[in-house]
Amino acid sequence: MARLALIGGTGVYDPDMLQDIREETVATAYGMVDITLGSFQGVEVIFMQRHGRGHTLPPHKINYRANIWALKQLGVTKILATSAVGSLDTSMEPGHLVLLDQFLDFTKNRPFTFFDGESGQVVHTDFTEPYCADMRDTIAEAAEGLKLPIHPRGCYVCVEGPRYETPAEIVAYSRLGGDVVGMTNVPEVVLAREAGLCYAVIAMVTNFAAGISPTPLTHTEVVQVMQTNADSIRSLVMTVLGRLDPEESCSCSGTSPQ
């Protein structure tokens, strides 16, 4: 049976969102993954805490390959993800939502592909449109219906972390076309496409980036903004999940490894 998945943090997930909840640990060729399963409007949904239960994994230590492969093993066809981001664009203010459509990858040391050549096959995956266009349309329509401030496009700059960026780096990223910055979307988006899964991200702006923000950056600020806007993003997530059909196919099939 096809399933939907939600990847995010504890600030996004609410146990009341799902029925018949159960916790499981999934074994994959890339490692073990903890998940929460439940049903939403008759559809099975898997919730995955990107940073692990209790938010214990820094962004550069997340086992992205295990996470995505566990979802594929479990029959997931569409992934809705949420992400906290810093803004490089003063029109994208803290509390605003951004519907990502492109990314710039500045990560350094992460396993980033399922196609590592061990099978003897060389695969190059197209990323002209990194995020599922059908899911993006669904999210945009849901946000409009809920009257939530959402920017229809945004280029995500993914950095290695766990440190925040310097003001000089932010200037460089902005000149290259970046709109928001974070530490987790790559290789998550890449692996989802390689696995043939539809994938889209709702980014929550939690702060202005270094050099734009009038104060030093802190994780406390990020958490506070996420908590303040948790009800809005949960409402959007639940609306979107209710409109997604896990059986419906699109052009995100990719070239999936076996």
Backbone bond lengths (Angstrom), bond angles and torsions (degrees), N, CA, C in turn:
res aa  C-N    CA-C-N  psi(-1)  N-CA   C-N-CA  omega(-1)  CA-C   N-CA-C  phi
1 M - - - 1.469 - - 1.522 109.89 -
2 A 1.325 116.75 131.73 1.463 121.12 178.93 1.520 110.75 -69.57
3 R 1.306 114.80 146.06 1.459 120.46 -177.33 1.521 111.04 -132.64
4 L 1.337 115.98 162.90 1.454 123.19 172.09 1.525 108.60 -104.60
5 A 1.335 116.57 157.35 1.463 120.55 177.00 1.518 110.02 -133.39
6 L 1.316 114.75 148.00 1.450 123.20 174.26 1.518 108.23 -123.84
7 I 1.331 116.60 120.89 1.454 121.10 176.57 1.521 108.12 -110.27
8 G 1.315 116.57 126.78 1.453 119.46 -179.38 1.509 110.41 -172.42
9 G 1.322 114.65 -154.64 1.451 121.02 -179.84 1.509 111.18 -117.07
10 T 1.318 115.94 177.96 1.457 120.80 -178.08 1.524 111.73 -64.23
11 G 1.333 118.01 -23.60 1.450 120.70 178.76 1.514 113.26 -71.96
12 V 1.338 116.79 -17.89 1.454 120.97 -178.45 1.522 110.85 -94.85
13 Y 1.303 116.72 -43.80 1.460 120.99 -176.26 1.520 111.65 -77.74
14 D 1.316 115.44 137.82 1.457 123.04 175.07 1.529 106.70 -130.06
15 P 1.351 118.23 125.33 1.467 119.90 -178.97 1.524 113.71 -52.99
16 D 1.329 116.68 -27.18 1.458 119.68 179.97 1.528 112.63 -71.74
17 M 1.349 117.08 -10.95 1.459 120.29 179.21 1.521 111.67 -68.51
18 L 1.336 116.72 -33.61 1.455 121.57 -173.87 1.533 111.78 -116.81
19 Q 1.328 115.38 157.10 1.456 121.93 175.15 1.527 108.92 -112.98
20 D 1.326 115.41 160.09 1.468 121.49 177.70 1.531 111.44 53.44
21 I 1.324 115.37 50.89 1.465 121.28 -174.37 1.527 111.15 -75.45
22 R 1.334 114.74 140.30 1.461 120.48 172.83 1.531 109.27 -147.88
23 E 1.308 115.10 150.20 1.465 121.60 179.55 1.526 109.34 -101.33
24 E 1.324 115.91 139.93 1.459 120.42 178.18 1.527 109.98 -141.12
25 T 1.328 115.19 157.48 1.457 122.00 170.91 1.521 107.37 -117.63
26 V 1.329 116.31 126.00 1.456 122.36 -174.41 1.524 109.30 -106.53
27 A 1.323 116.56 132.21 1.457 121.90 176.82 1.526 109.39 -93.61
28 T 1.329 116.97 129.35 1.461 121.81 175.73 1.523 108.80 -128.49
29 A 1.312 116.35 171.19 1.460 120.88 177.43 1.518 111.65 -67.00
30 Y 1.334 116.95 -13.18 1.460 121.63 -177.45 1.523 113.04 -106.91
31 G 1.324 117.33 -4.41 1.452 120.71 179.35 1.521 112.25 138.72
32 M 1.336 115.90 178.92 1.463 122.69 -178.39 1.529 110.34 -90.92
33 V 1.334 115.37 145.45 1.462 120.63 -177.50 1.525 109.64 -135.17
34 D 1.337 116.87 130.76 1.464 122.34 174.75 1.526 109.75 -90.07
35 I 1.326 116.01 133.75 1.460 120.31 179.57 1.527 109.77 -138.10
36 T 1.324 114.53 164.25 1.457 122.48 171.95 1.517 107.72 -119.70
37 L 1.320 117.60 129.38 1.461 122.43 178.48 1.517 110.23 -112.44
38 G 1.321 115.36 147.69 1.447 121.19 176.30 1.513 109.56 -168.50
39 S 1.306 117.33 -175.63 1.460 120.60 178.87 1.522 109.53 -121.63
40 F 1.330 114.81 148.31 1.459 121.53 178.74 1.520 107.28 -139.14
41 Q 1.323 115.45 115.13 1.468 121.74 -178.78 1.532 111.35 51.05
42 G 1.318 115.48 41.58 1.444 121.09 175.51 1.512 115.81 83.93
43 V 1.324 117.80 0.29 1.456 121.93 179.80 1.521 109.22 -111.95
44 E 1.330 117.26 136.79 1.454 120.23 177.25 1.524 110.05 -73.57
45 V 1.330 115.37 131.60 1.458 122.30 -179.53 1.520 108.79 -125.76
46 I 1.323 115.36 137.05 1.457 121.58 176.73 1.514 108.36 -110.07
47 F 1.324 116.37 125.77 1.459 120.70 175.46 1.521 109.23 -103.76
48 M 1.327 115.36 132.90 1.455 120.98 -179.83 1.526 109.14 -127.08
49 Q 1.329 115.80 124.81 1.458 120.83 175.16 1.533 107.84 -83.15
50 R 1.309 116.03 110.70 1.456 121.60 -172.97 1.528 112.39 -55.71
51 H 1.315 116.56 -39.44 1.464 121.30 -177.81 1.528 112.85 -92.73
52 G 1.335 116.95 14.35 1.452 120.83 -179.91 1.514 111.39 82.74
53 R 1.307 115.60 163.34 1.465 120.01 178.95 1.520 109.14 -63.60
54 G 1.330 114.85 129.75 1.451 119.77 -178.68 1.521 113.76 82.78
55 H 1.339 117.32 9.07 1.474 122.57 178.42 1.529 110.29 52.18
56 T 1.323 116.19 59.94 1.467 121.63 -174.30 1.529 113.82 -104.78
57 L 1.341 118.04 -10.45 1.465 120.44 -176.34 1.532 111.09 -105.00
58 P 1.347 118.12 122.87 1.464 119.54 173.49 1.524 109.65 -68.41
59 P 1.333 118.12 159.00 1.472 120.58 -172.31 1.519 114.44 -57.26
60 H 1.323 118.39 -34.93 1.466 119.95 -177.39 1.523 112.65 -80.60
61 K 1.336 117.79 -5.36 1.462 121.81 179.31 1.533 112.80 -108.54
62 I 1.311 117.77 -0.31 1.460 120.79 178.96 1.527 109.23 -66.84
63 N 1.331 116.46 137.28 1.455 121.03 178.64 1.538 108.40 -88.57
64 Y 1.305 115.65 79.74 1.458 120.83 -174.40 1.527 111.99 -62.60
65 R 1.321 117.53 -38.93 1.465 119.45 -179.49 1.523 111.30 -64.37
66 A 1.313 117.04 -43.39 1.468 119.30 177.87 1.528 110.65 -63.28
67 N 1.322 117.52 -42.23 1.463 121.12 -178.95 1.526 111.77 -58.66
68 I 1.329 116.09 -52.01 1.462 119.60 -177.01 1.522 111.18 -68.92
69 W 1.337 117.22 -39.18 1.464 118.66 -178.21 1.524 111.22 -69.15
70 A 1.332 117.08 -32.82 1.470 119.86 176.26 1.521 110.30 -61.88
71 L 1.327 116.82 -40.96 1.461 120.25 179.13 1.527 110.81 -65.69
72 K 1.330 116.62 -40.92 1.470 119.56 178.05 1.526 110.47 -63.27
73 Q 1.341 117.07 -43.42 1.458 120.92 178.69 1.523 111.81 -58.38
74 L 1.327 116.03 -34.60 1.463 121.35 -175.22 1.527 112.76 -85.39
75 G 1.324 117.31 3.96 1.455 120.15 175.68 1.514 115.34 87.83
76 V 1.327 117.09 15.87 1.468 120.51 177.38 1.526 109.67 -69.79
77 T 1.325 116.74 139.36 1.463 121.86 176.57 1.519 112.54 -115.88
78 K 1.344 116.72 -25.17 1.466 120.31 -178.26 1.527 109.25 -135.29
79 I 1.331 115.68 135.05 1.462 122.05 179.43 1.514 109.33 -118.39
80 L 1.321 116.18 124.35 1.459 122.75 171.23 1.518 106.91 -104.45
81 A 1.322 117.10 121.35 1.460 121.31 -177.91 1.519 110.77 -117.00
82 T 1.315 115.61 152.62 1.462 121.46 172.83 1.520 108.11 -122.56
83 S 1.322 116.08 153.24 1.461 120.22 -176.08 1.517 110.20 -154.10
84 A 1.329 116.21 136.66 1.468 121.24 173.58 1.526 108.26 -85.90
85 V 1.326 117.05 134.66 1.468 120.70 -176.94 1.522 111.01 -135.77
86 G 1.339 113.92 156.81 1.459 121.23 169.42 1.514 108.19 -96.80
87 S 1.322 117.15 148.36 1.457 121.49 -175.12 1.525 112.31 -100.29
88 L 1.348 115.34 135.46 1.452 122.62 173.54 1.524 110.79 -100.37
89 D 1.334 116.04 -4.30 1.456 123.47 -173.84 1.526 107.94 -121.07
90 T 1.335 117.15 119.24 1.464 120.25 -175.49 1.523 112.83 -64.60
91 S 1.340 117.96 -16.02 1.465 119.42 176.12 1.527 111.83 -79.47
92 M 1.345 116.15 -16.26 1.460 121.31 176.52 1.523 107.60 -98.88
93 E 1.309 115.95 91.20 1.452 122.41 -169.91 1.527 111.87 -90.34
94 P 1.340 117.14 158.39 1.468 120.05 173.82 1.527 110.98 -52.63
95 G 1.325 115.28 131.67 1.462 121.00 -176.32 1.513 112.99 99.75
96 H 1.348 116.76 -18.95 1.462 119.61 177.93 1.527 110.57 -78.08
97 L 1.323 115.71 155.07 1.455 122.13 173.82 1.523 109.21 -104.18
98 V 1.329 115.22 148.01 1.466 121.02 179.14 1.524 108.55 -129.82
99 L 1.328 116.34 130.54 1.458 122.20 178.67 1.532 107.61 -95.93
100 L 1.323 116.37 102.14 1.462 120.96 -172.75 1.530 111.59 -65.34
101 D 1.351 115.30 139.66 1.460 119.07 175.69 1.529 113.24 -129.57
102 Q 1.338 118.11 -13.61 1.465 122.43 177.71 1.525 109.36 -146.06
103 F 1.343 116.33 164.55 1.464 119.03 174.65 1.517 110.71 -144.04
104 L 1.333 115.00 156.57 1.464 124.49 170.24 1.523 106.53 -119.41
105 D 1.313 116.64 129.67 1.468 121.02 -174.40 1.531 111.09 -102.99
106 F 1.342 116.01 113.23 1.457 121.53 175.13 1.528 111.21 -118.46
107 T 1.343 116.62 23.78 1.463 119.45 174.57 1.528 108.75 -74.53
108 K 1.347 116.26 164.23 1.461 119.93 -170.46 1.521 114.42 -127.66
109 N 1.320 118.02 -41.08 1.463 120.32 -166.91 1.518 114.41 -127.72
110 R 1.325 118.80 26.02 1.461 121.01 -173.95 1.529 111.39 -103.44
111 P 1.329 117.87 138.21 1.464 119.15 168.09 1.524 107.96 -60.29
112 F 1.312 118.16 121.59 1.458 120.47 -165.46 1.520 115.26 -121.82
113 T 1.364 117.91 4.34 1.455 118.72 -177.46 1.523 111.08 -151.32
114 F 1.342 115.53 154.15 1.456 120.95 169.30 1.536 110.56 -86.04
115 F 1.323 115.85 -17.85 1.463 121.06 -175.67 1.525 109.97 -96.58
116 D 1.327 116.74 74.25 1.462 121.19 -176.57 1.516 113.33 -95.51
117 G 1.327 117.08 8.57 1.449 121.46 174.91 1.508 115.83 87.34
118 E 1.342 117.58 -4.05 1.459 119.41 -176.74 1.525 112.49 -66.51
119 S 1.329 117.23 -23.59 1.465 120.60 179.10 1.523 111.81 -82.53
120 G 1.326 116.15 -4.73 1.452 119.83 -176.15 1.513 113.01 83.58
121 Q 1.344 116.01 6.92 1.465 121.63 -178.64 1.522 109.95 -112.89
122 V 1.322 116.99 131.24 1.463 122.24 175.75 1.521 108.09 -100.42
123 V 1.333 116.77 122.59 1.466 121.43 -176.13 1.523 109.64 -125.93
124 H 1.315 116.64 132.42 1.462 123.02 175.46 1.528 107.63 -118.61
125 T 1.315 116.98 118.15 1.466 121.98 -174.46 1.520 111.05 -97.83
126 D 1.321 116.57 133.94 1.464 121.33 179.04 1.529 110.99 -71.52
127 F 1.340 115.89 134.76 1.468 120.72 177.95 1.523 111.58 -129.48
128 T 1.315 116.17 33.99 1.454 119.76 175.90 1.529 110.32 -57.52
129 E 1.314 115.50 -40.68 1.474 121.45 177.66 1.521 107.45 -125.84
130 P 1.343 118.11 91.00 1.469 121.42 -171.10 1.523 114.84 -65.21
131 Y 1.341 116.71 -30.74 1.464 120.99 -174.37 1.534 109.22 -110.76
132 C 1.317 116.19 144.35 1.464 121.84 -175.37 1.534 111.25 -58.99
133 A 1.329 116.58 119.41 1.462 120.89 -177.23 1.532 111.24 -66.34
134 D 1.331 116.75 -38.53 1.470 119.85 -179.68 1.527 110.89 -64.62
135 M 1.325 116.65 -43.64 1.466 119.85 179.18 1.527 110.95 -66.53
136 R 1.316 116.97 -37.30 1.472 120.51 179.10 1.526 110.11 -62.17
137 D 1.326 116.59 -41.13 1.467 120.02 177.91 1.527 110.68 -62.81
138 T 1.322 116.37 -41.55 1.467 120.70 179.56 1.521 111.00 -62.90
139 I 1.336 116.29 -43.39 1.471 120.50 179.87 1.520 110.44 -64.29
140 A 1.342 117.05 -44.80 1.469 121.16 -178.44 1.528 110.89 -60.89
141 E 1.332 117.03 -43.76 1.464 120.79 179.61 1.524 111.32 -65.65
142 A 1.333 116.74 -38.82 1.469 120.17 179.32 1.521 110.87 -66.72
143 A 1.327 117.30 -42.50 1.468 121.44 179.60 1.526 111.10 -63.58
144 E 1.325 115.42 -40.27 1.464 119.43 178.53 1.527 110.04 -63.05
145 G 1.323 116.56 -42.34 1.454 120.08 179.64 1.514 112.89 -64.08
146 L 1.341 116.73 -32.50 1.464 121.71 179.02 1.521 112.55 -88.07
147 K 1.346 116.07 -2.59 1.473 122.89 -179.84 1.528 111.51 59.37
148 L 1.325 115.78 43.10 1.456 121.47 178.36 1.522 109.95 -96.42
149 P 1.348 118.05 142.41 1.475 120.65 179.09 1.523 110.57 -73.20
150 I 1.318 116.89 103.47 1.460 120.48 -178.80 1.527 109.85 -129.41
151 H 1.315 115.97 133.07 1.457 121.61 176.70 1.530 107.20 -88.64
152 P 1.337 118.58 126.87 1.466 121.26 -171.37 1.523 114.50 -70.22
153 R 1.324 117.57 -17.13 1.456 121.13 179.33 1.527 109.95 -140.98
154 G 1.327 115.46 153.84 1.459 119.69 177.02 1.510 110.31 -172.05
155 C 1.327 116.16 135.87 1.460 121.34 177.39 1.527 108.92 -96.81
156 Y 1.317 115.53 120.85 1.471 123.29 -176.27 1.534 109.43 -91.67
157 V 1.308 116.73 125.02 1.463 121.87 173.00 1.522 107.58 -96.78
158 C 1.343 116.95 117.91 1.464 120.03 179.80 1.525 109.40 -101.22
159 V 1.323 115.15 123.60 1.464 121.80 179.02 1.523 109.33 -113.05
160 E 1.324 116.02 163.99 1.453 120.87 -174.14 1.523 112.79 -69.52
161 G 1.335 117.88 -40.60 1.450 119.32 -174.52 1.520 110.88 69.92
162 P 1.325 118.92 -174.05 1.461 125.25 0.68 1.535 114.47 -81.73
163 R 1.338 117.10 -1.64 1.467 118.70 178.56 1.524 109.95 -72.44
164 Y 1.331 116.26 157.80 1.453 120.47 171.17 1.528 109.56 -79.60
165 E 1.316 116.29 167.96 1.444 121.90 -174.78 1.535 111.43 -82.36
166 T 1.329 116.25 158.65 1.460 121.04 173.62 1.529 108.76 -83.74
167 P 1.334 118.15 157.72 1.461 119.91 175.25 1.525 112.69 -57.36
168 A 1.346 117.52 -35.71 1.464 120.31 178.89 1.522 110.97 -64.30
169 E 1.320 116.69 -40.14 1.466 120.00 177.62 1.524 110.79 -64.07
170 I 1.312 116.60 -40.55 1.463 120.57 -179.75 1.528 110.39 -63.01
171 V 1.316 117.53 -41.18 1.470 120.95 177.10 1.533 109.73 -60.33
172 A 1.342 115.96 -44.49 1.469 120.24 -179.94 1.521 111.28 -63.04
173 Y 1.332 117.38 -45.61 1.459 120.93 -179.21 1.530 110.86 -62.51
174 S 1.319 116.07 -39.49 1.457 120.56 179.47 1.527 110.84 -63.85
175 R 1.315 116.53 -41.65 1.465 120.36 179.40 1.522 111.86 -65.96
176 L 1.320 116.92 -26.06 1.458 121.34 178.57 1.531 112.81 -84.11
177 G 1.333 116.42 -4.19 1.458 119.73 177.15 1.510 115.36 107.27
178 G 1.345 117.70 6.46 1.454 120.57 179.16 1.515 112.37 -72.29
179 D 1.325 116.08 144.03 1.470 122.15 177.19 1.518 112.40 -110.25
180 V 1.342 116.02 -38.84 1.461 121.23 -179.42 1.520 108.27 -136.73
181 V 1.329 116.06 160.41 1.459 120.32 -177.52 1.524 109.65 -132.56
182 G 1.334 115.08 142.32 1.455 120.92 178.59 1.519 110.12 -157.47
183 M 1.336 116.34 -173.73 1.462 120.61 -172.42 1.524 114.19 -125.36
184 T 1.335 118.72 5.70 1.470 118.18 -170.04 1.528 116.32 -128.52
185 N 1.317 120.00 -15.52 1.459 118.67 -169.43 1.529 114.14 -73.76
186 V 1.334 116.77 -24.93 1.462 120.82 174.00 1.521 107.62 -111.66
187 P 1.328 119.68 129.04 1.471 127.04 13.52 1.526 115.70 -95.12
188 E 1.321 118.90 14.85 1.465 120.11 -176.26 1.525 111.63 -54.77
189 V 1.343 116.64 -47.83 1.457 120.78 -179.16 1.524 111.33 -65.37
190 V 1.328 116.87 -36.95 1.463 121.25 -179.97 1.525 111.12 -65.74
191 L 1.313 116.23 -47.19 1.463 121.23 -177.49 1.528 111.43 -65.87
192 A 1.337 116.57 -36.53 1.466 119.28 178.15 1.521 110.52 -61.29
193 R 1.329 117.14 -43.45 1.462 119.77 179.05 1.521 110.95 -67.02
194 E 1.331 117.02 -42.73 1.457 119.83 178.28 1.528 111.91 -60.72
195 A 1.323 116.40 -33.15 1.468 120.97 179.65 1.519 112.71 -82.72
196 G 1.340 116.98 -1.88 1.451 120.86 178.18 1.511 114.11 77.31
197 L 1.344 117.13 28.30 1.463 121.40 -178.21 1.526 110.47 -107.93
198 C 1.320 116.49 139.37 1.463 120.41 172.86 1.523 108.59 -69.53
199 Y 1.322 117.06 139.57 1.462 120.61 -172.54 1.526 109.05 -149.49
200 A 1.328 116.04 132.21 1.463 121.64 175.54 1.529 109.00 -145.91
201 V 1.329 115.22 155.10 1.466 120.96 -174.22 1.520 111.54 -126.79
202 I 1.321 115.16 133.64 1.461 122.15 167.47 1.526 106.38 -101.35
203 A 1.330 116.92 111.30 1.458 121.07 179.98 1.535 109.96 -95.44
204 M 1.319 116.36 133.99 1.459 122.27 176.79 1.521 108.78 -105.00
205 V 1.319 117.48 119.64 1.466 121.13 176.25 1.523 108.62 -73.60
206 T 1.324 116.37 120.38 1.466 120.63 -178.78 1.526 112.85 -107.15
207 N 1.330 116.88 -16.55 1.468 120.00 -177.82 1.521 109.30 -168.40
208 F 1.320 115.97 162.04 1.461 120.02 168.35 1.529 108.07 -82.32
209 A 1.320 116.33 147.53 1.461 121.31 -175.63 1.527 111.73 -71.06
210 A 1.330 115.34 169.95 1.472 122.29 -178.19 1.531 110.27 -57.77
211 G 1.326 115.49 135.49 1.452 120.75 -178.63 1.513 112.53 90.64
212 I 1.335 116.64 -23.32 1.468 121.93 174.29 1.523 109.04 -99.66
213 S 1.327 115.63 -41.79 1.463 120.99 176.28 1.530 109.53 -65.60
214 P 1.322 118.43 137.60 1.463 120.91 178.85 1.525 113.35 -75.38
215 T 1.342 117.08 -8.94 1.463 121.45 -178.24 1.524 110.16 -128.68
216 P 1.344 117.73 159.81 1.469 120.37 174.86 1.521 110.91 -59.74
217 L 1.340 116.86 150.07 1.456 121.52 -177.42 1.521 110.90 -81.35
218 T 1.339 115.97 140.94 1.461 120.95 177.12 1.522 109.49 -139.31
219 H 1.315 116.65 150.51 1.461 120.61 176.77 1.523 110.59 -68.10
220 T 1.325 116.77 -28.27 1.465 120.92 177.93 1.520 111.01 -59.28
221 E 1.325 116.17 -40.99 1.464 120.75 178.50 1.530 110.48 -61.76
222 V 1.322 116.11 -42.94 1.461 120.95 179.38 1.524 110.59 -60.11
223 V 1.323 116.39 -48.54 1.461 121.49 -178.31 1.527 110.81 -62.59
224 Q 1.320 117.49 -41.81 1.461 120.94 -178.50 1.526 111.97 -62.68
225 V 1.330 116.91 -44.19 1.463 120.07 -179.97 1.524 110.43 -66.60
226 M 1.335 117.54 -40.34 1.457 120.65 177.59 1.528 110.84 -61.42
227 Q 1.327 116.46 -42.66 1.464 120.24 179.76 1.521 111.39 -65.53
228 T 1.328 117.10 -40.36 1.460 121.97 -179.69 1.529 110.95 -62.00
229 N 1.339 115.78 -36.47 1.462 120.56 -175.20 1.527 113.22 -104.34
230 A 1.335 116.27 11.91 1.467 120.09 -175.76 1.520 112.27 -60.31
231 D 1.318 118.19 -41.19 1.468 120.19 -177.57 1.523 111.09 -63.49
232 S 1.337 116.48 -39.83 1.466 120.19 -179.05 1.519 111.29 -65.77
233 I 1.321 116.98 -45.94 1.461 119.20 -177.39 1.525 110.73 -70.96
234 R 1.347 117.72 -33.33 1.463 119.53 175.67 1.529 110.79 -64.71
235 S 1.327 116.46 -41.25 1.466 120.07 178.58 1.521 110.53 -60.87
236 L 1.333 115.82 -41.82 1.461 120.08 179.52 1.525 110.76 -66.46
237 V 1.326 116.55 -44.56 1.462 120.64 179.58 1.520 110.94 -59.62
238 M 1.317 117.36 -45.91 1.464 120.68 -178.20 1.525 111.09 -66.03
239 T 1.333 116.93 -37.94 1.461 120.26 177.96 1.520 110.68 -64.44
240 V 1.339 115.90 -43.84 1.464 120.22 -179.51 1.527 111.17 -65.66
241 L 1.334 117.08 -45.46 1.462 119.92 179.03 1.530 111.05 -58.21
242 G 1.320 116.10 -36.41 1.456 120.08 -179.82 1.521 113.23 -69.41
243 R 1.337 116.78 -17.40 1.471 120.29 -178.28 1.529 113.20 -103.50
244 L 1.320 117.34 -9.78 1.463 120.22 -178.80 1.520 110.45 -84.92
245 D 1.307 115.59 137.79 1.463 121.97 176.37 1.527 108.06 -108.44
246 P 1.336 118.47 110.14 1.465 119.98 -177.17 1.526 113.51 -64.65
247 E 1.331 117.26 -17.39 1.464 121.04 -179.60 1.523 112.53 -88.58
248 E 1.315 116.61 -12.88 1.463 120.78 -176.32 1.526 110.32 -80.34
249 S 1.313 117.10 130.57 1.473 121.36 -177.86 1.518 111.00 -98.06
250 C 1.339 115.51 161.04 1.460 120.78 175.78 1.531 108.09 -148.06
251 S 1.322 117.46 -158.20 1.465 121.17 -174.29 1.526 113.62 -90.48
252 C 1.333 118.03 10.99 1.471 121.10 -176.01 1.533 113.49 -89.96
253 S 1.331 117.45 19.09 1.473 119.61 -172.79 1.509 113.55 -64.54
254 G 1.350 118.22 -32.71 1.463 120.64 177.79 1.514 112.69 62.20
255 T 1.317 116.09 -161.87 1.464 123.16 176.07 1.509 106.87 -121.82
256 S 1.301 116.91 88.80 1.450 121.67 -169.79 1.530 112.17 -79.21
257 P 1.343 117.83 135.50 1.461 120.52 173.75 1.521 110.11 -69.87
258 Q 1.295 117.32 156.23 1.462 121.07 179.97 1.518 111.07 -99.11
